[in-house]
Each structure stands twice: as structure tokens, then as C-alpha cells.
Amino acid sequence: MKNLLFYIAFIFTGLIQAQMYHDFPIDSVYEDRILMIDFQTEDYYGTLNIQNSIIEKFAFGGYIDEDNKNRTSHKLTQNNRLGGETYTQLNFYDYKTKLFKKERLGYYLGIGYRNYVNGNIPQDLFNLAMYGNEPYLGENMNLNNTRAQNLAYWKLNIGLYDKKYKSGANISFLYGNRFFKGELLNGDFYANDEVVNLKANGQVSFSDGSKSGLGAFNGWGLSVDFNWNIPIKWFKSKAIIQIKGENIGFLSWNKNTTTYRVDSTYSFIGFNVNDLINGNSALNGNVDWMDSLNIQESKGRVMTWIPARITIAKVIDELSDRKLQSTFGVRMITTKDYFPQVFAGIYYRPVNWFAFCATVRYGGFDSFDGGLRLDFIAKDIFAVTLSTSSIYGTFSNKGYGRSVNLGIRGIIR
Amino acid sequence: MIQRIYIFNLILISVIFFSCKRNGTSWDTRWAAPIAYGTLSIDDLVQDPIFATNPDSTLQLIYTTNIVDLDFDSLFKIPDTTITEKIALAISLDVPPGTSFINQIDEREFDIENAQIKELGIKSGGAEIKVLNPIETGVYLTITLPGVQKQGVDLEVTSFVQAGTSSNPTEFNLSVDFSGYIMDLRGADGNSWNTLISVFEVQSDPNGDTVYVTNLDSIQIDVAFKDLVPDYGRGYFGNRVLSSNDTIDLEFMKKFVDGSVLIDSVNLNLNIVNGVVVVASGVVNQLTSINSTTNTSINLNHSIIGQNININPASGSWNTVTPFIYPININSANSNIQPFLENLPDQLIMDYEFEINPLGNISGGNDYFYPLSEMGVELQLDMPTKFSVNHLKFIDTFDLEINQNPEATRITDGELILTADNFFPFALDVELIFLDEMGLPIDTLFSNGYLQAGIPDGNGKVNTPTNSQIIYLVDQNFMQVIENSKQIMIWADLNNSSHPMSYDLYNHYLIDFKLRSNIGLNIQF
């Protein structure tokens, strides 16, 4: 039952996320359209070395047994990037209005929700968190480059577009919902029977925890998106090259954002019982760890760049008379934990109402996987596309990510 | 349609989110960390500085305490006394402004039972003076106490009292502090005792009117001496008998709750101290060692018990007063002091009697006491720390306040490991008892063994500590116990495996210990 819920949620809501290589195929039909409604979700996550079997436990609960921990621990290095995204977007394209009296220039409105997660979990941090320090007594645990980030925000956008090739741009007001960012630039942990040493240089910021839920307002921001679809000659036919930039902007988190900074080395050898005997009880709950670790707390606004997504790809041409088309491209998301991703695939449309696309890719938050996409097209009125960019991971606990995407398009003529 | 899908999405998010939270993610970890460390010497264990080091580095127990402490003011009380004077003219006449029309000298006697005091120094206390003026002009009232002096100056108080009437005299109140004054109580002739001279002088208001004062217009003055506590006295202190049956608590001994100790030798002095220049006598009727835990008591058997002792006066005066000390030596040879102490008394009961001036006024009224004069019985224990213990149980309690969330910290199992280097020639078993706010035990951590004793050489001296380790197992309820505990009681069992062979304690003896944990934690969120 839980698995069923998991997959349903994955498809429809995007608790965890997937990578969408292209939107609906590009068509150049627009003359008789009045309105197009485009709804898309992308739900994906990817990890370089942490298997789905553990990620699933974190997402949906359950006991992580030793075997599960061991399988992942043995694969880890000090660089174990991970990340994911929930992308939900609903756009309304007005075809009837001719902006500035230009036949092909329309506008569109949209609302969406984004939830980014990315980070890096060094092997020693994973081991420390999952096994405790007892197996590693006498060993230095390197926690350098530990980081995690979570940004969640609503997006209200208005933009202009070219009705024929769907090129366009919009500006968005961002409604900051939730924020967490922590980074340990340098960190060491060492323990033996007599001492625990902790060296830490880093900081953590997070939005006001008293306001939670999808409606919580904790900041605001602005962003722009653009999408440039360029028709080109492609051998004896034509093709469309897409240059797309999304989420290029910032969020300013409000003054209730809390930041902790630490740059200290701390050693703990236990409480001195002689202090206890002399009346300076160490067991009275008054130990100030913030002071001991030299952690400084502050509150105030924090500005963050949101992870922008840049895609350059040869995309599918909806109106092409070729049943078989190729697609390929490269994508970048501007976080430290995203490796530039290249992908390539073939698109086959045997009949007008159905098409599928198979891809392979390398990079992203994880590394290598395949993708599969199914399109169901009801003439030029209604279309549904269902895809995954992690076909192995989505269906296997041994994979390193999962991805399910759904697109629904309706057109009113 | 699209809106419906979106609402459906949100509902599903909520359902799955909350269903996940219910299940929670969990895994098991194991953590090892130091918890506490310390070095416990005999001074740390006993806390009171009662040990001295002998030339051979052995420790000598030197413990001194006053088991009877008599404040002289408890023997010699000055009762609260009120002197009421009504002063009036002999005849009726007109009194012009600024006229001194009354000047009256009186003698008043303090009722000091059975004593003839010539001179008294006042440590604290004073007098409340109330004046009722029926004369229809204001008056200046001057009260002088000749012979009541501080730094050679008589005590004199002048106050202005507003005009009154016969039917409605004006009341005036005044407080006078007598601290630091010395009172000459020999009276006007210089041969009396307990007698105070007072002078009352009344002058009419220089700015008032001439008034007609009759011989019935008497000014009433009440002088109430209150809470006078002397710290110096001269005279004859009377024949007084003070008897008491005192219980003396030995707080640190209450920590020993069971077991036995064999003491090699004891040397104890009971010093009867007389810091008062007065002849006295005394008798110790009974001295009893009481162990309230085992409910056993042992009476001291010694020749001094029940025997009357003549106590000479102290010598010197003021800052040079030297008390007379009557020492009573009590040792293993002349008494049962060893079993008396081996009873591990946490209380002593002493039944005694002191008599001041048993032969009457043989000093000719020249008894003295001074601010530094003390009278009492001092116990002085001076003995080598050579003993043997047989499962001597010792407890001590410390406050404990650790705010933990037992739900967040789920211990699955674990152990606390105590490692120690022990010089002491006895083994040590330590158990930790957690107490709630009512002081009732919640849980006890039992050890799996003893911290091993230091091994003495041929001379009975431990030169190298013995290293050993004991383990306390903790279970999943441990954090709940910590959360609910307000105190931790340390219960220790000291045992000499070669009992009754006794060993000296040396000044280098200590226990150097470290406590660390190895705990299994189930992480959940």
C-alpha cells in the first residue's frame, strides 16, 4: 500500500522529483487556438552514491537496517552529491490576444511551486550519522564540504511568447515558503575513549520555523525565465534547437531568518567530578553548548540565488512528418551539487495519437541512467505525457534516483 | 479538470506526508564518549580539612569540634527592666521661658538574679524611652546616665517635647542604643551593685510663654531596657548550676551507613575550657556514641565519667584572656574509645553539669568575663589513619538536573565504563542510585565488580596504583530515569580484602578515574 501511495504521489505531486528533458513537443500551430492550458509536474531526485533503498526510508519512513547502511557506505567517497526537485506548474496561454497588434505575440500567466533540495554528504558524515562514532574510535572523521540546501517557493509568472514557436520570456514574483542552507567548509570529528574533538567552520541559516505549511510566507523574490526555440535545417529536414533558462533570480528571506556561525575547535574530555564535589555541578543542566562551541547566532535577512536551470537541446518537432526523430542536449542547474548533464534519445511516433521517446543521460545529481517517455495525443485538443528520466532507479531500490513527470495539455479552439 | 487534479495533488501530499511522519525513519547507532573524570583524594572524599601529613607521609586525623559551647550571656541574663519616673515641682509657680525647673537624680536597681554586678559591658540592646508632658509649654528633657559611658563620656540624651495639657499630655518616644557602653552599677555611693543612676533635667521652651506649673503637673518618663546582652562583666556572678543533656550531630559521619571499621589506635582529648575569670566545677555524667543507622549506642567508659572536676578561673583580661583548660585524655588503654568510635557514631550524647562559684563569693566580687571568654567542652581527635574496613558503606548525594527528551534520545542498550587507578588499599564498589524529587530511588546502576584495591608492599604502603575497570549496564529506560531524577546518590562499599589487617593512609593516595559511555541509540524522526 505504501509503495502504491509512493508511486501515485510521485506521479501527481512531486514529493521527490524527476528531470524533464523537454516539454511537450513544439508545434507551430496557433491560428485557430483561443487558449492553451499546460500543467506539468516534475518530481525527481538523484544521488551519486546513496541508494534508493535508504532515500526511500528517509522519505517514507521505516527502519534502516545494517545491510542497507552497509550497501551504501561501501560506495561512498567524500563527494556524494544529491539533489532533487519538486516542480509543479500551471500555465494559461492566451492565443486570442494579439499583443501590440502582432499576430504571433501572445501572453501567458502561470502559477507554480518549486522545492529544491541539494547537498553533499561525505562518507565520514554518513558513517558517523548512520553508525555512530563507536566503530570509528581513534579515527579522524573528515566532514569537509558537508552541505545541504532546501528552497521552497511559490511562483506567479506573467510572460510574452511567440505563438508559433513558443519562444518567450516571463518575469515571476516569488513567494518564499521555506529555506534551509547549511555548509561545513571545514569539519573534523575525532573521538577515542578519553576525548571527543570537534573542529567546525561553517554556518547554517533557516527561515522562521514558527511559520510552516505550504502557505507560510517567509520571504520574497523575483526571477525571469526565457525559452528560445530556434528552427534550423537538420540534414534534409528541419529541427528545433531550444535554448531555455529558468529560475534566474533571487529570494530574500525575511528578518526572522536565523543564522548560526561556528569557527572553533572544541574538545570534550568529560565533566570534572572535582567541580561537582566543590559544588559547581556540571550535572545541573546549565552547560552552555553554544558558548562551549563558540556558536554565534544572529537573525536577519538572507538573500539567496535560486538554482537556475539552463538547457540547450534539440527538441522534438510536433509537426514533423518524420516518425523517428532524435533529441539531445545539455542541461545545467546552478548548484554546487549538479554535474552538467548530457542526454540523447530517439522519439518515435508510430501513430498520430501515440509516441514514445527513449533516452540515455549522464550527469545531474546522479550519474548514468536511461529515460522513457510516453505521449498520448488527442488531435490538437488534449495531450498527456508521462515520463521518467531514471528508468532504472524509478523501478529499483538499487538505483540512485527516481523520476516521474506528468504533463497535461488542453487546448480550446 | 486541471483544478481538480491540482487539488487532488495537494490532498495526496498531505496524506502521504502525514502517513510518513507516523511511521518515522529510524536506525541504530552506537556512540562512545567520555562522560566524567576526576581525582579523588582522601580530602575530596571527606571534604573537611581534617588530615595532616606526618613526616613519614602517613596521614594523621586531626579533628576538633566544640561539643559543648556555652555563651556566657546564656548563663548571665539581664532581664528587660522598665524604670518609670514621675517628676514634678515641689510647689506651684510661674515658669518663664528658658527656665530649668526640674533636676532630679534617681537610683534604680536591675533585678539580676543571684548576682552582684558592679560593671557591665553591653554587646547589644538598648532602651525605649517614652515621655508624657502635661505642661502647657514645650520642654527640653535631658536624661543623663552617669557612669554609663562610651569612650569616657556619659550617656546623655536631650529631646524637645511639645506642650501638652493635664488632660491630654504630649507623648514623645525615643530609642537609645546601648551597644558598646559600659555601665557602672555601683550606685551613687560606689559600694552598691546592680544599681543604675539616672538624672532627669527639664527646661522650659526658651521661645515659649511663661506658664503656670502646679506641683501636680508631673512629667512621666518610662525607660524600658530591652534585650541587653553583655559581653563584659565584673562582680560576683553568683552560684549557678547549668546542667544539660546535649545531642551533638556529626554530619559527615551520617554518610557511613553500614559495615565496620577497625581502628588501630586512638588518641582523643576532651578539653573542658573555662574562659571566664570565675571558679567553677563540672562533671561529665555520660558520653554516648550513637549510630542512628544501626541503632546502636556505646557509652564511654573512662575514669572521668561521673567524677567532679575543679575548674580554675581564666587568667588575663580583655584581649589577653587565657582560658583555663582541663584536659581529659582518652585513649585505647584507659577507655573503650576504640569500640566507641568503631560504632561509627553520627551523634554524640553528652550529659554534663557545670557550677559557677561553687564555694560562693570567694573572689570578693571580682569575677570577670570578657568578650573573648568562652566556656565549653572541646573534642580533639588526633590519631593515625591506620585502620581496616570491612564493607564499609558510604553514601553521598548530589543534585542532578539534566533536561533530556527521552523521546528524542532512545537508548537501546549500553554501558558506562568506569576505569580507575586506585592507590587506596581497599577495593571499592560504587553504585549509582537515582532519586526523584521526593528523594525516593527510581533506579540503580549496579556495577559488575569492584575497583581493585592498591596492593601494599611489605611496609603496608601502596606505591603503584592498581588499574581496574567496572561496567554499568544501562537499558532503554535510562534516559527516562535521568529525566525524572533530581538527585544522584553515590553508594560506595569500601572493603579491605585482608581485613582485619590495618593499613596506614598516605598523603599520595588517591583514585584517578574516568567514566565513559558506550551507548546504543536508536535515531528516529
Boltz contact constraints between the chains, C-beta under 6 A:
constraints:
  - contact:
      token1: [A, 5]
      token2: [B, 16]
      max_distance: 6.0
  - contact:
      token1: [A, 9]
      token2: [B, 12]
      max_distance: 6.0
  - contact:
      token1: [A, 9]
      token2: [B, 16]
      max_distance: 6.0
  - contact:
      token1: [A, 12]
      token2: [B, 9]
      max_distance: 6.0
  - contact:
      token1: [A, 12]
      token2: [B, 12]
      max_distance: 6.0
  - contact:
      token1: [A, 13]
      token2: [B, 9]
      max_distance: 6.0
  - contact:
      token1: [A, 13]
      token2: [B, 12]
      max_distance: 6.0
  - contact:
      token1: [A, 13]
      token2: [B, 13]
      max_distance: 6.0
  - contact:
      token1: [A, 37]
      token2: [B, 2]
      max_distance: 6.0
  - contact:
      token1: [A, 39]
      token2: [B, 2]
      max_distance: 6.0
  - contact:
      token1: [A, 57]
      token2: [B, 25]
      max_distance: 6.0
  - contact:
      token1: [A, 58]
      token2: [B, 25]
      max_distance: 6.0
  - contact:
      token1: [A, 60]
      token2: [B, 20]
      max_distance: 6.0
  - contact:
      token1: [A, 61]
      token2: [B, 20]
      max_distance: 6.0
  - contact:
      token1: [A, 61]
      token2: [B, 23]
      max_distance: 6.0
  - contact:
      token1: [A, 61]
      token2: [B, 24]
      max_distance: 6.0
  - contact:
      token1: [A, 61]
      token2: [B, 25]
      max_distance: 6.0
  - contact:
      token1: [A, 63]
      token2: [B, 26]
      max_distance: 6.0
  - contact:
      token1: [A, 64]
      token2: [B, 27]
      max_distance: 6.0
  - contact:
      token1: [A, 131]
      token2: [B, 29]
      max_distance: 6.0
  - contact:
      token1: [A, 132]
      token2: [B, 29]
      max_distance: 6.0
  - contact:
      token1: [A, 132]
      token2: [B, 30]
      max_distance: 6.0
  - contact:
      token1: [A, 132]
      token2: [B, 31]
      max_distance: 6.0
  - contact:
      token1: [A, 133]
      token2: [B, 31]
      max_distance: 6.0
  - contact:
      token1: [A, 134]
      token2: [B, 30]
      max_distance: 6.0
  - contact:
      token1: [A, 134]
      token2: [B, 31]
      max_distance: 6.0
  - contact:
      token1: [A, 134]
      token2: [B, 32]
      max_distance: 6.0
  - contact:
      token1: [A, 137]
      token2: [B, 32]
      max_distance: 6.0
  - contact:
      token1: [A, 193]
      token2: [B, 516]
      max_distance: 6.0
  - contact:
      token1: [A, 194]
      token2: [B, 34]
      max_distance: 6.0
  - contact:
      token1: [A, 196]
      token2: [B, 33]
      max_distance: 6.0
  - contact:
      token1: [A, 269]
      token2: [B, 34]
      max_distance: 6.0
  - contact:
      token1: [A, 270]
      token2: [B, 34]
      max_distance: 6.0
  - contact:
      token1: [A, 270]
      token2: [B, 35]
      max_distance: 6.0
  - contact:
      token1: [A, 270]
      token2: [B, 36]
      max_distance: 6.0
  - contact:
      token1: [A, 270]
      token2: [B, 37]
      max_distance: 6.0
  - contact:
      token1: [A, 271]
      token2: [B, 36]
      max_distance: 6.0
  - contact:
      token1: [A, 272]
      token2: [B, 38]
      max_distance: 6.0
  - contact:
      token1: [A, 273]
      token2: [B, 36]
      max_distance: 6.0
  - contact:
      token1: [A, 273]
      token2: [B, 38]
      max_distance: 6.0
  - contact:
      token1: [A, 274]
      token2: [B, 38]
      max_distance: 6.0
  - contact:
      token1: [A, 277]
      token2: [B, 44]
      max_distance: 6.0
  - contact:
      token1: [A, 281]
      token2: [B, 399]
      max_distance: 6.0
  - contact:
      token1: [A, 283]
      token2: [B, 400]
      max_distance: 6.0
  - contact:
      token1: [A, 284]
      token2: [B, 401]
      max_distance: 6.0
  - contact:
      token1: [A, 285]
      token2: [B, 401]
      max_distance: 6.0
  - contact:
      token1: [A, 285]
      token2: [B, 402]
      max_distance: 6.0
  - contact:
      token1: [A, 285]
      token2: [B, 403]
      max_distance: 6.0
